[in-house]
Every structure is written in C-alpha cells, then in structure tokens.
C-alpha cells in the first residue's frame, strides 16, 4: 500500500518498480507538475522526488513515458515533442534524442505507457508504437 499524500496525483499513468543495491522503489509520475516521486517499496512512504522542467533549456516537455535505468540514467519520453531525454537524479538533461525524421509528415511515433513500456536490453532501448493511421484509413490522400 502506498498512502496518498500531497505529492500523489490520482492521474498517475506512468509508474515503475526500481531496485538498486541499497533500495527498492515504487516510482510514480505526477503528470501535472512533471515530478517523479520515489516511494520506499517496503514502507510506502515517499522518499524523494525529481522535478523535470517542462520548458526552457532544461525542459523535457510533457512526459508521456519513462524508464528509470539507474538514478543517473532516467529515460524520459515526450510524445508531443517526439523527444527522448536522459536525465539524472537532479532532473538535469544529460542527453537528448529527436525521434522525428525531417520531411515525414505521417510517421509512426513511439507510444509509451504501463502496458507498452520502454525496455532496455543491453545497449538498446526498445520503444513500442502503433501502426500508421494512414495504412488503415479508407480516406485517399
């Protein structure tokens, strides 16, 4: 059980279990203020949070997917911007990748959720997506 507190959003679409050498965490994304809240998995008490800026030079946009690989390698995905960021535990962007190809108006974008999560296997990051709507559309363009 994880008690609700002032940091917890009832609209938490993204969550993850994460374990390192010293701790076990349940991580919940608060989409309204772009916070990742880390709860102690054993007690359910919130331990700390990471605030991610939405705009500006350190902005990640509206978060629509996450993968905590380590406390210094957190993958953050923004569907609207088509960007994948790697941040550290202070929320600072370490790297950024544009997943949108130039000149492709209708392209498939990754869609990340708890049922279609990001997965890291070795040095590869797998992102799920749905097929293009144009392929299934009866409208001729």
N, C-alpha and C positions, 0 to 999 in steps of 0.2 A: 504494500500500500504506500502511496505517495500522497501525503496530505497537501491539500490546496493551500496556497498562500498568495500573497500579493504579487509574486513573480510569475505565478502559473496562469497560463491562458487556457481557456476551455477550447480554444480553436487550434490546439497543437496538432498539426497534420504530420509533423516530422519528428520522429523520436528514434533513439538508438540505445542499445546496451553497449557499453565500452568498458574494457578491463585492461589495466596495465599492471606493472609489477607490484604496485602498492595499494591500488584502489579498484573498486568496481563501481561504475556509474550507470545511472539511467539518465539519458540526456534528452531534454525536451526543447523544441524550438518554439519560442514565443514570436509568432509572425507579426504581431502588431508593433513590437519595438525592436525586432531583429536581435533578440537575445537567445543565446544557447544557455540553458540552465542545467547545471550538473547536480544531480541528486545522488547522495550516497545510496547505493543499491541495497545495502543491508538495513539501514535505519529509515530511509525515505526522506531524510532531511536534506534541504538544499545546501550545497557546499560552496559553490561559486557560480558565476555566470560570465559569459563572454558577450559583450555588446558589439555588434557589427554595424558600422555606419552604412546608411543606405546610399548617400550621395557624397560627392567630393572625391578627392584623390585617393582616399582610402575606402571609398564606398563600394559595396558589393551588390547594391540594388535590392529588390525584393527577393528574399531567399525562397527557393522552391525545391530545395533538396540539399542534403548534407551527408557527409561521411566523415566521422572522426576516426582517423587512422592512428594518430597519436596526438598528444596535447599540443605539439608544434607542427602538425600536418593535418589540418582540418579542411576538407574539400567542401566548398560552398558553391551551389549552382543557382543561377538566376535564369529562369526560362524566358522572361520578358526581354532580358538583355542578351541572352544567348552566351553568357559568360560563365566560365568555371574559374573560381578563385581558390587559392590555397592560403589559408590564414594560420596564424599562430595563436597561442592561448591568450594573447592580449588583444586579439581582433585585428592585428596588423596584417595587411596583404603581403604575402611572400612572393606570390606569382599569380599571373592571370592568363587565361587562355580564351580566345574568341572561338566559339564553336559554330559560328555562322559564316558560310562561304560567301564571298563577294559575288554579286551577279546572279544569285539563285533566289528568286523571289519565293518560290514554293519549295521549301526543303523540309525534311523531317528534322525536328529538334528533339533532343533527349527530353523525356518526361520522367521525373524522379518523384517517387512517393514511397510510403512504407511498404506498399505491395510491389513496387518496381524500384528497388533501391540501387544506389551506386554500389559497385563491388570492386575491390582492389584485389587483383591476383598477380602476385609478383610485382613487376614494374608496370603493369597495365591497369587502367581504370576502365571498367565497363559501365556504360550508361544505357539504360533502356529507352526505347522510343516506340511510338505507334507509327503505322504506315501513313503515307501521304493521303490527305483527303482527296486530292485530285485523282488519284488512282481509282478511288471508289465512287467518285462523283459521276452522275449521269449528265451533268451540265458540260456542254462543249465550250471550250475557251479558245 
